[in-house]
Amino acid sequence: MSKIVECIPNFSEGQNQATIDGLVATAKSVPGVTLLDYSSDASHNRSVFTLVGDEVVIQEVAFRLVKYASEHIDMTKHHGEHPRMGATDVLPFVPIKDISTEECVDISKKVAERINKELQIPIFLYEASATCPERTNLAKVRKGQFEGMPEKLLEENWAPDFGDRKIHPTAGVTAVGARMPLVAFNVNLDTDNLEIASKIAKIIRGSGGGYKYCKAIGVMLEERHIAQVSMNMVNFEKCSLYRTFETIKFEARRYGVNIIGSEIIGLAPAKALIDVAEYYLQVEDFDYSKQVLENHLLG
Amino acid sequence: MSKIVECIPNFSEGQNQATIDGLVATAKSVPGVTLLDYSSDASHNRSVFTLVGDEVVIQEVAFRLVKYASEHIDMTKHHGEHPRMGATDVLPFVPIKDISTEECVDISKKVAERINKELQIPIFLYEASATCPERTNLAKVRKGQFEGMPEKLLEENWAPDFGDRKIHPTAGVTAVGARMPLVAFNVNLDTDNLEIASKIAKIIRGSGGGYKYCKAIGVMLEERHIAQVSMNMVNFEKCSLYRTFETIKFEARRYGVNIIGSEIIGLAPAKALIDVAEYYLQVEDFDYSKQVLENHLLG
């Protein structure tokens, strides 16, 4: 069974259809790579692509996309609401099947090295690939954005991991790294009081002293008149969905509030959900890779 | 995305290694077919193979296996503990991905017709492919076993679905049909009283007036001194695992007994478990085929 890696490059182009089409064509140019999805946002002026392939082809397609973006996106002319620092802004590699995060770190470093060598774009390694704790968090790495990067690269702590202390004139700087798959998981409460959802979000998220691998905010679903705890589960193996669900349930109880449902937005790895079934059914000794039939069908 | 069908032929040979090896070689002789597993039991004198492939290649490999078995297994000399009526005793086709049970019924009929035409083995269609209600159940179809089949085929209601009222002299009769994937799901109780497990099994199983698509018996796990409700979930889409789990929980309560764990034996389709997660997390509008990442990676 072959290894499967997901790559989710974010490009600083969400308006020029010709460039987006070129990126799509490039994404499809490597045999063995599947373009699962792509979406562009004009106000963010940004496009997000989702690709999968084995550990070899994913490196090739990632490089080709970064090259294409560097030749067709000019950051000196880029405007958009979303923070950004490069033509290819971030390039995460995510382990999907029969591959570890550590192996994806290796992949990210190889691609980063090649990008810098052949395209002269300076690279920050982030998330699991970060070379020091303050580079783990993308927001910190990207702080200052494209316009602030020339100065930032000269700061003592901000020499790039690959390349000189000098941005690429039009393609800026790219963050490359390995991370676990994200699961976007929202829990709906039977209250129209946003404050309750926000209070619960604050205590369950890592930054508030809650679960390290959970990001959460309270949001209002205006059309349904209900408040929601909206989460990004950034490592479902270290914090399963059932754990935040049960925690929200018992925290909501103090307000006399119940959970009325939940949502999973976009794609989720099967394991993130099967872990939940294992918990509630109290399954003993389940071997995910061997006992799930579909795992024997993949590649 | 291509359709995926599973085929689980049961052969009346579990002792002669040369014949088993020949079946394995035949199973591997069709490109695009994966032999997921095979196991032989000497006392049953029976082997069970698990193959997957698309709707075309699965038909070809099924036929080749039945042909090989008919040429190498002599039922007039077969002895074993397990009930059996043919060299290939049963040949079920199971929908795994992007294919319906109805389409697997069509597949089963095409293969059955070819087996009869080219090999002169009479066929009973069973399970979802059955042409009348009393042929749904394999035990009823196989009643009388190999030795009783010559007479049975002459009975008014037991003309084969394909072929004449005459067994194949050495290969007997084969049952061919489509069925849902089985999930073997056992629930462990914190009691050493087998009677409690047996009583619960009786009321949750279809034959006892319980869930139509659940088969259940009480068994004793001698080494752990606990009783277990052992189930075969024969259609997890019509009766999800959580439903029997929760029912066992509330039925056990009247005896002051709790569930202490469960087991899933062998392979289970991802959907059987993800359905469970959806229930417990109260997920709204989850689209299994679109939102589970792995579903985009298969074929």
Interface residues (C-beta under 8 A of the other chain):
Chain A: I4 E6 T34 L36 V52 I96 K97 P181 N188 L241 Y242 F245 I259 I260 G261 S262 E263 I264 G266 L267 A268 P269 A270 L273 I274 V276 A277 E278 Y280 L281 Q282 V283 E284 D285 F286 Q291 V292 L293 E294 H296 L297 L298 G299
Chain B: I4 E6 T34 L36 V52 I96 K97 P181 N188 L241 Y242 F245 I259 I260 G261 S262 E263 I264 G266 L267 A268 P269 A270 L273 I274 V276 A277 E278 Y280 L281 Q282 V283 E284 D285 F286 Q291 V292 L293 E294 H296 L297 L298 G299
